[in-house]
Amino acid sequence: MAGKKFYITTAIDYVNQKPHLGTAYEKIGADCMARYKRLCGYDTWFLMGNDEHSTNVQREAQKRGLDPKEYCREMSGKFVGAWKALNISFDDFIHTTEERHEKAVTDLFRRIHENGFIYKGKYEGLYCESCEEFISEKDLVDGLCPSHKQEPKKISEENYFFALSKFEERLLAHIEENPDFIRPRSRKNEILNVIKGGLHDVSISRAGVDWGIPLPIDEGHVIYVWFDALTNYISGLGYGGDDATLFEKYWPADVHVIGKDITRFHCVIWPSMLMAAGVELPKSVFAHGFISLAGEKMSKSRGNILDPEKMVDIFGADGVRYLLLREVPFDKDGDISSEILLNRYNADLANELGNLFSRTVAMISKYLGGDVETAPFDESCELYSALKDALGGYVEHMEKMEFSKALFAYWSVIQRANQFIEEKAPWALAKDESKTDELNSIFRELLAVLTSSAIALSPFMPEKMAEMGRQLGGFVCDPRRLPPQKSGAEGLSQPEPLFPRLQNVEFE
């Protein structure tokens, strides 16, 4: 794996409201993938950020009597604070009001314009202020924007347009030649239908607006927020600036992780923009599903938006990370409730993983004085094949960003190891001094499972797995060579519980 690089991004967030569990879900999934790739030896770069040139952001700032930039700085602290509480390991955090971003947007616009794909024209039609998106009649539901359930405004203004219609055939060919460009397959089919239905040129500027990046060819206009926002994926790498070292090193992106509601922008408009500018396309766009709460879509109007930091107070950062990625398949929609998450936490983390760790280390401390003789861990060991199979399934699904399936596959060996303890009954063997070698053999196998777990599960639960590794004696094991070739331990003592059982959790 030496020399391999991996660049992953998330969608940047509007800062007109605080981060919520839906945005947290996306960031946790992307972080899990970034951590997994680092484990596999990839030189990984993980970009996140905030979308600040929205008129919704300007409107919210005005409500609070703040300058938009001052408001954005205040909200940035809340977003970064939430992501740190969830232990999101981003390498860079881009703000669209930064000078480096404005340089990149201006440079990309100039290239597209010079290549003949931007022209001035008149737009007459519908515009959803909440989406900050021009919308067609056919997309309305009962006359309303399907996302925000409000009537769009009819507007007529002179704008600059991007000739999106010229990229239909090139897009179709690219998607055909690169089957993993859009994931999962259901999103790919949706986008193919959009393209085959015909693409129309899109407005990429707004006149008479002062909150945004001025057009380099007409300062009476600012660049439309989506054209601005999409460029963050390359501005964060220094594209268009004085130092493009990161861009040259990491672009094209291996995967843009986004919500399923913005696939058209990322899978139609963004690649067309890059084609028009002569910039290589990202390798993949992964559009995740949405989380509902007790059967209802989470929304501000319903008052059921969950604060991720409050969830951390209940389950801990690692608990939230594990529960969301285990309970909700990343490529589909999923439903959660306090009861579902509590049951999953107690069953998986407290009873199975936590209990396996606690009783294994406690028995080693009690019966063997904390030491287990190091010896090979191979096909002759009873848990070897179970661990190898679990790791195989885990890797297969992690590569596809199927996090729930990866955890399910790996959990088979944790359950098998707990069963193994019951079968071997080390508490009975410990009564016979002649059984010391057998005890060593049993605990050696259990330690192999635990040390592998501390590594394999670290993308999901980095803090708890690091703590488990510390309590196991600070073992050294190459994550790219699992199962471990040898197993053993010295100086293990009475363990501290990793996942205490929880009761009576309510957050709905």
Summary of the structure (lengths in Angstrom):
residues: 508
radius of gyration: 26.0
end to end distance: 44.5
largest distance: 90.3
contacts: 1695
relative contact order: 0.11
helix: 49%
strand: 17%
